[in-house]
Amino acid sequence: MVSVALILLFVLSCIVLRLISVIRRTRTRFSDARPTPPKTCSLAVFLGSGGHTSEALVLLSALDFSRYSPRKYIYSQGDILSAKKAVNLESLKAPECTSHPVHSTDATTPYTLVSIPRARRVHQSLFTTPVTAARSLITCLYHVTIAPLLSGHPFADVLVVNGPGTCCMLCLAVYVNRFFGFHSPKMIYVESFARVKTLSLSGKLLRPFVDRFVVQWPELLNDGGRGECRGWLI
């Protein structure tokens, strides 16, 4: 029994040390002396429905799509409106791509639409949330970890999220990749413009773990925590 306990303690210690190492590397990924950016960059963005989707697409509309390609739009199952808005953006920014929207992870297409289960539905009981959250995480692991290993194409170079809670499952899947040393995207969390004085729950959860944490109101950084203000009014 003692030997089994010692083995379990050793394994647990190794896991904890590995997680600490991954988190520390995450926080130092974006240094002041940044390397020259690549000519192209594959991009994934989570469309969290409603205002989250609108704000995310406003951010993307300012990008040069010839540089940020291919693009991956991730939306919650049943949120057809967000998927349609993503296609509409593509029709404005890259008309040549609009006739071939693809629901896949094929890296050769200009953009893809990926549907994942919600981690928690509105007004869902907390008792059933672990079940739906686990289902969402498993789907995220497939798209972020398993599918790239099978196809040889990485999930993305950059993942942009702005909430709500389902985006936490995506970020957790990215950390699984980092834990095992697989290719993983840089994670950028952009807090909602509507958050003026307090962070959202997803923002509070992901703040210590994403590569860059961006807010749009300086008051949100008054607590001295990590982050940068890139607000529209600054």
Secondary structure, 3 states (H helix, E strand, C coil): CHHHHHHHHHHHHHHHHHHHHHHHHHHCCCCCCCCCCCCCCCEEEEECCCHHHHHHHHHHHCCCCCCCCCEEEEEECCCHHHHHHHHHHHHHHCHHHCCCCECCCCCCCCEEEEEECCCCCCCCCCCCHHHHHHHHHHHHHHHHHHHHHHHCCCCCCEEEECCCCHHHHHHHHHHHHHHHCCCCCEEEEECCCCCCCCCCHHHHHHCCCCCEEEECCHHHHCCCCCCEECCCCC
